[in-house]
Amino acid sequence: MSTHGSLDPQAVLTVVDRRIFGGFVEHLGRHIYDGIHEPGHPTAGPDGFRRDVVDLVRELGVSTIRYPGGNFVSGYRWEDGVGPREERPRRLDLAWHSTETNEVGLHEFSDWLELVGSDLMLAVNLGTRGTQEALDLLEYANVDADTAWTRKRAEHGRPEPLGVRMWCLGNEMDGPWQLGHRNADDYGKLASRTAKAMRMMQPDLELVVCGSSGSGMPTFGSWERTVLEHTFEDVDFISCHSYYQERGGDAQEFLASGVDMARFIESVVAIADSVAATKRSDKRIMISFDEWNVWYLFDENGEQDDKPEEAGWPVAPRLLEDRYHALDAVVFGDLLITLLQHSDRVRSASLAQLVNVIAPIMTEPGGPAWRQTTFFPFSITSRLTGERVVRVPLDGATVTSSRFGEIPALNAVATVGEQGTSVFVVNRSVGEAATLRLDVSALIAELGREPRIVESHLLHDDDMYAANTLDDPERVGVVSLEDAVIRDGILEIPLPPVSWAALLLA
């Protein structure tokens, strides 16, 4: 099975916004407690943060991290998480049927972000709270003036503002599961009022309004249009959320997930631009794809599995701890390729989530931290992505999806930058190996010589359901793509079935 294409370093789609390699940390399950924060762990510092997890998050290459939710934020009182720890209240978290101790709050999380080298993306509660509470948080976090809130911030150990640039106006407000769920008209009006008020305090904020919780929502499309009709002039981004899983043992259909993501993005862009047209505006609303991942949310009976097994209201229960296999990682890598292919409009994205909860990093209390299979495509793509995204048109073999019909068997994107030219490619076929032949003569002409393959990485396992576990944390990894060559101006990349690869040319 063969596919042909070309790589022209001048075919630039856009300049890369590094926020596309963002992450997401929610007060959910063992993400914070027993995940990033475990006082008494052998690697924990005096702040209680596990340094083995810090090292892995830094290796992952996460830019901006969305916090504190997620569904959690719609019932969250941010004031509970600041001030002396011994005085912080314990609260019920209705989103995940747990008890929140508030041991970690805004200050502690900001300290952790400094350790991992990431920026803060903060969500405000527009579920059970409103405009005034959002303003209070903004003043507390960002304002450089002598006020009651900024004095409290100083008393709590942070005299200087946090300088949070990007803010989410609530979370999944279209979802009936969401505390304070509203219809599009009511939410759009509230989001507009809140955005206008926040910009009165700090005009240069970047604001994200809630789009649909997924393209399968009954109100998808009409929700985006109505919300943007209210907020178009007030916000910079609209959110997209999408999760994928294998259903009914149909791996081939699962491997078409990138096609679904692409159509989702293109639909939201079309709606946003149609609103711009009706307003006779040349402004372009960008997309913050601030929740995406593989997530086995539904069991074999189609029921959601998202509540703790423990009775009552447990603290940090084991929840949503998916074990990812090689197939998941290949789909995951394809989703990353898709985000880069649409990065002219997807200017921010948040992998949901980072540690223990549907995460690339797993931990055991008192024990090790390890990389899940999905860790590798993210860390390698983040590290190798250059300053500019380049289109890679392909023509060749196809596979069949029951939902989408014939789709390309291979999917690819490239980036160029100071370190060289990076190529990312995935073979979506369950049963057939493939070879990608890319004409790189334009790259040769630009360099004045034939490029070298400086790095190559292949993620594939003959057992596509092999996974990394506590007992075998290195079962699946990446290897060099030894058979990749440049010959007569053609880059040849051999790919086994169900595989993802990355190469750096320089």
C-alpha positions, -999 to +999 in steps of 0.1 A: +000+000+000+015+032-012+008+069-008+025+098-025+029+134-015+051+164-015+068+186+011+074+222+002+088+243+031+071+274+014+036+259+016+031+274+051-003+272+067+004+293+098+029+302+124+026+278+153+010+290+185+026+269+212-006+269+232-017+241+209+004+218+232-016+227+263-028+205+290-056+203+315-056+198+353-089+193+371-098+186+407-109+151+398-100+117+411-063+112+418-052+140+395-042+165+421-041+144+453-019+113+450-011+126+415+009+158+413+006+164+451+016+137+475+033+149+507+055+121+521+063+106+488+101+099+484+103+124+456+081+151+471+096+185+480+086+205+511+056+218+490+043+182+487+046+181+449+061+149+435+093+158+416+091+126+395+058+139+381+073+173+376+101+158+355+076+139+334+053+169+328+084+189+317+094+161+294+058+160+280+063+196+268+031+212+280+027+249+273-005+263+289-025+243+315-063+248+319-074+248+356-094+240+379-120+223+356-139+210+338-171+200+354-156+208+388-154+245+381-192+250+379-195+244+416-162+258+428-157+287+451-122+298+444-119+316+477-119+281+494-085+274+479-066+304+492-054+315+526-040+293+554-045+256+546-057+248+581-086+272+577-098+260+543-132+243+542-139+208+530-166+208+503-187+183+484-179+182+447-212+173+430-195+169+396-175+139+405-193+128+438-162+134+459-150+155+488-126+184+479-102+192+507-089+224+491-054+216+502-043+227+468-057+259+454-047+288+432-014+296+449-002+261+452-011+253+416+007+285+404+038+273+423+035+239+406+033+256+372+065+273+379+081+240+386+069+224+353+074+256+332+038+260+320+015+290+319-019+292+337-052+292+318-079+299+343-116+290+342-143+310+361-175+295+375-205+306+355-226+276+367-234+284+403-218+319+403-217+349+379-201+381+368-192+395+402-173+364+414-154+363+381-144+399+386-133+391+422-111+363+410-096+384+382-088+413+406-073+388+431-052+372+405-041+399+381-046+435+394-016+456+404-033+480+428-040+485+464-074+469+470-091+445+494-086+416+471-049+423+462-041+428+499-055+394+506-033+380+478-003+396+494-013+382+528-014+348+512+022+351+500+019+365+465+024+403+465+029+404+427+000+396+402-002+362+387-006+377+352-031+351+339-037+360+302-062+334+291-096+329+308-124+304+301-160+317+306-174+286+323-173+250+312-197+229+290-227+251+298-247+233+271-245+200+291-275+190+313-250+174+336-234+208+343-242+226+375-260+258+365-267+245+330-283+271+308-297+274+273-277+291+246-295+324+249-291+327+287-255+315+287-246+338+258-260+369+276-242+359+309-209+353+290-212+386+272-219+405+304-190+388+322-165+393+293-174+430+290-169+435+328-136+416+328-123+437+299-132+468+318-108+457+345-081+443+321-087+450+283-059+427+270-073+394+283-079+365+259-113+351+266-128+317+257-166+312+254-181+278+257-190+260+225-207+227+225-195+199+247-192+177+216-203+176+180-229+149+190-249+173+213-285+178+201-279+216+201-246+215+183-243+242+157-273+262+169-256+266+203-224+280+187-244+304+165-266+318+193-237+321+218-215+339+193-243+362+183-242+375+219-204+373+225-188+379+191-173+413+200-164+402+235-143+370+231-114+357+212-120+319+212-148+294+212-142+261+228-144+226+213-144+194+233-141+159+219-132+124+232-128+092+213-128+055+221-130+022+204-165+008+203-176-027+197-141-039+189-141-019+156-105-007+156-107+005+120-135+028+128-116+041+158-087+049+136-109+073+117-113+095+148-091+122+132-116+126+104-143+133+129-122+159+147-114+176+114-151+179+105-159+192+139-133+219+137-143+229+102-180+231+112-173+254+141-151+276+119-179+278+093-204+288+120-181+314+135-173+329+101-210+331+092-217+351+124-188+373+114-204+378+079-238+387+094-220+413+116-200+426+086-168+420+106-134+409+095-127+396+130-120+359+131-129+338+162-103+312+170-108+278+185-096+266+218-098+229+216-095+228+254-106+192+260-094+164+237-082+128+243-090+092+240-114+084+269-133+051+275-162+069+290-189+044+279-190+007+288-201-021+265-237-013+273-233+023+264-235+034+301-212+061+314-186+050+340-177+082+357-186+078+394-164+065+422-168+029+433-165+040+470-197+047+489-203+082+503-181+112+493-145+099+490-114+120+488-094+115+456-109+082+445-095+062+417-116+075+389-113+076+351-079+059+352-079+045+317-050+022+307-039+032+272-026+007+246-007+010+214-038+015+193-050+044+215-016+060+211-018+058+173-052+074+173-039+100+197-010+108+174-035+112+145-055+137+166-023+157+172-017+157+134-052+169+129-048+198+154-017+209+136-034+207+102-060+232+115-037+253+136-045+284+115-078+285+135-070+261+164-047+284+183-050+267+217-057+231+227-056+213+261-050+176+264-074+163+290-059+154+314-023+150+325-019+127+356-039+096+365-072+108+351-074+098+314-037+107+314-004+102+297+013+100+331+003+075+358+014+073+395+011+049+424+009+063+459+043+059+475+055+043+443+066+051+408+054+073+380+054+061+345+046+070+309+015+057+292+015+050+255+000+083+247+029+101+263+052+095+234+033+111+205+026+142+226+061+147+240+078+140+206+054+162+186+057+190+211+095+189+210+099+185+173+073+209+161+089+239+144+078+275+141+056+271+110+031+244+099+035+232+064+007+214+044+015+179+032-009+170+004-013+132+000-027+110-027-029+072-025-043+043-005-076+045+014-093+026+041-131+022+047-149+038+076-185+028+082-193+064+092-171+084+067-167+061+038-133+060+020-107+080+040-070+084+034-050+055+049-022+078+058-024+112+074+005+136+077+016+171+085+050+189+086+066+218+104+097+239+096+119+259+119+154+265+132+160+228+142+149+216+107+119+201+091+097+177+110+073+152+095+045+135+114+026+106+099+001+079+109-010+047+092-047+042+099-049+008+084-055-022+107-043-048+084-019-033+058+016-019+059+022+012+039+049+034+025+048+072+023+068+086-005+073+124-001+088+145-029+113+167-010+130+183-040+117+218-029+134+213+005+166+202-012+165+233-034+161+255-003+189+238+016+212+235-014+218+199-005+200+167+004+188+168+040+197+142+066+173+122+088+185+135+122+158+118+143+132+091+136+106+077+159+081+048+154+053+038+177+039+004+168+034-029+185+024-062+169-001-065+198-020-033+193-036-037+227-003-038+246-001-012+273+023+002+300+013-008+335+026-006+370+040-041+366+054-035+331+058+003+327+080+001+296+061-025+276+054-001+248+077+027+236+092+042+205+120+029+183+140+044+155+126+041+120+157+025+106+143+019+071+134+055+064+156+069+036+159+099+012+167+086-023+166+106-055+147+135-039+121+112-023+117+106+014+105+070+019+088+062+052+077+026+057+049+022+081+035-010+096-002-013+103-016+009+131+015+030+136+026+066+142+059+081+132+079+113+135+111+124+116+133+154+119+152+164+087+181+189+088 
